[in-house]
Amino acid sequence: IIVSGTSAAAAIAAGVAAQIISRHSEMTAAQVQKHLTDSAVSDILFWDEDVYHTTPNRLLQSVRLSSLKLWAGT
């Protein structure tokens, strides 16, 4: 199944955030958001600046969170 759009993106981001919170319950919402943003790759998606000029061009990769040591010791 291939899904796209904000509905799919919201579910994926929420799942990754839930994984972070489950391992680091002491983190604030702002810290979780920062880690989600830090783990995303910028300027990789097909982008039409005329349409999406106010939206960040980022691709969340949950596997990159391991490089931020969020999964250490788990």
C-alpha positions in Angstrom: 0.0 0.0 0.0 1.3 3.4 -0.9 0.0 6.4 1.0 0.8 10.1 0.7 -0.2 13.5 2.0 -0.5 15.1 5.3 -2.8 12.4 6.8 -0.1 9.7 6.2 2.7 12.1 7.2 0.9 12.9 10.5 0.5 9.3 11.4 4.2 8.5 10.7 5.5 11.5 12.6 3.2 10.6 15.5 4.5 7.0 15.5 8.1 8.2 15.6 7.3 10.7 18.3 5.7 7.9 20.3 8.8 5.8 20.0 10.9 8.6 21.3 8.6 9.2 24.2 8.4 5.5 25.1 12.2 5.4 25.5 12.6 8.9 26.9 9.5 9.8 29.0 11.4 12.7 30.6 11.6 14.6 27.3 9.4 17.7 26.9 7.2 18.1 23.8 9.7 20.8 22.5 12.6 18.3 22.9 10.7 15.6 21.0 9.8 18.1 18.2 13.5 19.2 18.0 14.6 15.6 17.6 12.0 15.0 14.9 13.2 18.1 13.1 16.9 17.2 13.6 16.4 13.7 12.2 14.7 15.0 9.0 16.6 15.5 5.8 16.1 18.9 4.2 15.6 19.7 0.5 15.1 16.1 -0.7 11.5 16.1 -1.8 10.1 17.3 -5.1 9.1 20.8 -4.4 7.1 23.5 -6.1 8.1 26.8 -4.3 5.0 28.6 -5.8 2.7 26.1 -4.0 4.6 25.1 -0.9 6.6 28.2 -0.1 5.7 28.3 3.6 6.1 24.5 4.2 9.5 23.0 5.2 10.9 20.6 2.7 11.9 17.8 5.1 11.7 14.1 5.0 11.6 12.3 8.4 13.7 9.2 8.6 13.2 7.3 11.9 16.4 5.3 11.2 18.4 8.6 11.5 17.2 8.9 15.1 19.7 6.2 16.1 22.5 8.6 15.1 21.1 11.1 17.7 21.6 8.4 20.4 17.9 8.3 21.1 17.9 4.5 20.9 21.1 4.0 22.9 20.8 1.3 25.5 17.5 0.0 24.2 
